[in-house]
């Protein structure tokens, strides 16, 4: 039977809320398919506001891949603001999709993409509005399978009670495999019900938290994580999409109907990073590097611009200027779109990968989007600790190139609260920013040079060398920020051209709780939500006191507390909550890199040096995929073992990823 739209009930409420246009759907390139013609129906959720969620590449890619399949339907839902939530509860309107305004609870699968842990309370709101029980154990056959993914899903334990299943890693092939599994299960008449479907998912490599028991020792540490039924693997491995040219998505990018955080057409030019920045979870869990070819990028840009009408192309990756053919890519695109007012941008650019040729190609259209560089640490010493191998001379040379090429403003991103950090490490940010202004004035001959210093609180993340580190408490971080502002403002001739953007360290501590927490933290998440927690990633909605109170009340009876999960340093032998979830990184390698960090020893990028045996390529059966386009890939030669070259890299021009 068809599932009816709830729009007739929703529409009268929209005049009473802020930004009602975000709920109406109808975006260019969106898809609405017939409900009855589909046998498998997905609802994809990004648990944040429409303006943040719609540009998300991951959701957009899966949305298009699924809707290309015959007999498969995919729609999208986003978090509703508290003003609409209140009205929906008052008038009995359930969580809905923006495509056809169908109730979320009617779908087969609710796929939730977690880019950040601070979206957990928004998931609970959506589940409750949809009429889906909060706890997975309370759901029946009539409820969707709640399936989590995204970077935060590499430690899903804090939301283990609320999700049915988790996909680790890349989702392109995974969603198709899951679709076929669900289709077959339904065609067979759903034998064994929900438990059987989850068992089949687990057998296919999907993590089902309910199939694992966690035991703790008297000190509160994890003693073991064990499957509670036969046929369930002891370890669950991440998925890695191979040959990005085979997955040229999105082909028809969505164009928002309401203002969004990114008004551009974006192409992912490569995935993964081997720079080895020790704080960077994204770089660690997406290894190895897999580049899209120059030809593939050009085809996607042409198709995307034709489909959207955007006038800016973002070339996306963790460090876009690191693409081995970035010069050829930017020159080719600049040549092709010269005179069309189409601008190019590299949202993520390393200091030591930017040069005058790249600057000229990016600015040839006359449009100069902002340049952001990320030294991350203020001093040479702290940059060695975090393995961010960038000198101050590198930075000054780079900004000199930018300013002499016509830019007038750069943004520098740093972190505060890094392991072994001192006040002096942070104060050197002020010296660096002032030198940027001096150099900009010198090479440009102008005084209107601006430098924005953006500083975030460091959060230790799972599957990184810093997963054992103690997190700095908010008081320490905030005090260092006060000293930094004072140092910048000590010379008004330079300081007036430097803007400092920093939010207090309290949200970072809560992110740390959710990042490295275990299943016991789920009680905190639920209590925060029940006491009104919503949109915790937004300053105007975040309440530190609410989280502290909930943590004290929920964790104290269990013998642990907020500091136990955040400011406590872990030991080598401690079982970490995510150890049964395998990103391919060897734990011994991560520990050795953590010890190297404490000794301020750097690690090279294995894209251009012999392999350092982190474990990813042999564990995942993958290889580094770098250009030149259509040529064999780099061989893997572990530096420590003297093992033979892995010739699998030469078997395919597309390679493995």
Secondary structure, 3 states (H helix, E strand, C coil): CCCCECHHHHHHHHCCCCCHHHHCCCCECCCCCCCCCCCEEEEEEECCCHHHHCCCHHHHHHHHHHHHCCCEEEEEEECCCHHHHHHHHHHCCCCECCCCCEEHHHCCEEEEECCCHHHHHHHHHHHHHHCCCCCHHHCCCCCCEEEEECHHHHHCHHHCCCCCEECCECCHHHHHHHHHHHHHHHHCCCCCHHHHHHHHHHHCCCECHHHEEEEECCCCCEEEEEECCCCCCCCEECECCCCHHHCCCCCCCCECCCCCCCCCEEEECEECCCCCCCCCHHHHHCCCCEECCHHHHHHHHHHHHHHHCCCEEEEECCCHHHCCCHHHHHHHHHHHCCCCCCEEECCCCCHHHCCHHHHHHHHCCCCCCCEEEEEECCCHHHHHHCCCCCCHHHHHHHHHHHHHCCCCEEEEEEEECCCCCCHHHHHHHHHHHHHHHHHHHHHHCCCCCEEEEEEEECCCCCCCHHHHCCCCCHHHHHHHHHHHHHHHCCCHHHHCCEEEEECCCHHHHHHHHHHHCCHHHHHHHHHHHHCCCCCCCCCCCCCHHHHHHHHHHHHHHHCCCHHHHCCCCCCCCCECCCCCEECCCCHHHHHHHHHHHHCCCCCCCCCCCCECCCCHHHHHCCCCECCCCCCCCCCECECCCCCCCEHHHHCCCCCCC
